[in-house]
Amino acid sequence: MHHDTARSLGMPIYHIEMMEGRTPEQKRKLVEAVTRVSVDILGGSPEAVHVLIHEIPRDNWATGGQLWSERKPSSSPR
């Protein structure tokens, strides 16, 4: 995609929902990767890419009828 076309379409806003507990370094690497891939594929500049991270407490997230805060440690996601 030509950069002028990407600019006229506006760049994306990414909403990432994940359980709380990642380090600032992990989140930094995640937003850098999302930004880099967006610019590579869609064009535009890194400054035009917005990434919003929504951290969900484990007691507000359930799978299979069970809160993640009540799961055994071996069944928790990374």
C-alpha positions as CSV (number, residue, x, y, z in Angstrom):
1,M,0.0,0.0,0.0
2,H,1.3,3.4,-0.9
3,H,2.1,5.6,2.2
4,D,-0.3,8.4,1.0
5,T,-3.1,5.8,0.7
6,A,-2.4,4.5,4.3
7,R,-2.4,8.1,5.6
8,S,-5.7,8.9,4.0
9,L,-7.3,5.8,5.4
10,G,-6.0,6.5,8.9
11,M,-3.9,4.1,10.9
12,P,-5.4,1.5,13.2
13,I,-6.0,1.5,16.9
14,Y,-5.3,-1.9,18.4
15,H,-7.1,-2.9,21.6
16,I,-5.3,-5.8,23.3
17,E,-7.0,-7.6,26.2
18,M,-4.9,-9.8,28.3
19,M,-4.7,-10.9,31.9
20,E,-2.7,-8.7,34.2
21,G,0.8,-9.7,35.2
22,R,3.1,-9.0,32.2
23,T,6.1,-6.9,32.8
24,P,6.6,-3.4,31.3
25,E,9.4,-4.9,29.2
26,Q,7.0,-7.6,27.8
27,K,4.4,-5.0,27.0
28,R,7.0,-2.7,25.4
29,K,8.1,-5.5,23.1
30,L,4.5,-6.3,22.2
31,V,3.6,-2.8,21.2
32,E,6.8,-2.4,19.3
33,A,6.0,-5.6,17.3
34,V,2.4,-4.6,16.7
35,T,3.5,-1.2,15.5
36,R,6.3,-2.6,13.3
37,V,4.0,-5.2,11.6
38,S,1.3,-2.5,11.0
39,V,3.7,-0.1,9.3
40,D,5.2,-3.0,7.2
41,I,1.8,-4.1,6.0
42,L,-0.3,-1.0,6.0
43,G,2.3,1.7,5.4
44,G,2.3,5.0,7.3
45,S,4.5,5.9,10.2
46,P,4.9,4.3,13.6
47,E,3.7,7.5,15.2
48,A,0.2,6.9,13.6
49,V,-0.2,3.5,15.2
50,H,-2.1,3.4,18.5
51,V,-2.0,0.3,20.8
52,L,-4.2,0.2,23.9
53,I,-3.5,-2.6,26.4
54,H,-6.4,-3.6,28.7
55,E,-5.2,-5.6,31.6
56,I,-7.9,-7.8,33.1
57,P,-7.6,-9.1,36.7
58,R,-7.8,-12.9,36.9
59,D,-10.9,-12.6,39.1
60,N,-12.6,-10.8,36.2
61,W,-11.8,-13.5,33.6
62,A,-13.4,-16.9,33.3
63,T,-13.1,-19.8,30.9
64,G,-15.2,-22.9,31.0
65,G,-17.3,-21.5,33.9
66,Q,-14.2,-21.1,36.2
67,L,-12.5,-17.9,37.2
68,W,-8.8,-17.8,36.3
69,S,-8.1,-16.7,39.9
70,E,-9.5,-20.0,41.2
71,R,-7.6,-22.3,38.7
72,K,-4.7,-24.4,39.7
73,P,-1.3,-22.8,38.7
74,S,-0.6,-25.5,36.1
75,S,-3.7,-24.5,34.1
76,S,-3.0,-20.7,34.0
77,P,-1.9,-19.1,30.7
78,R,1.5,-17.6,30.4
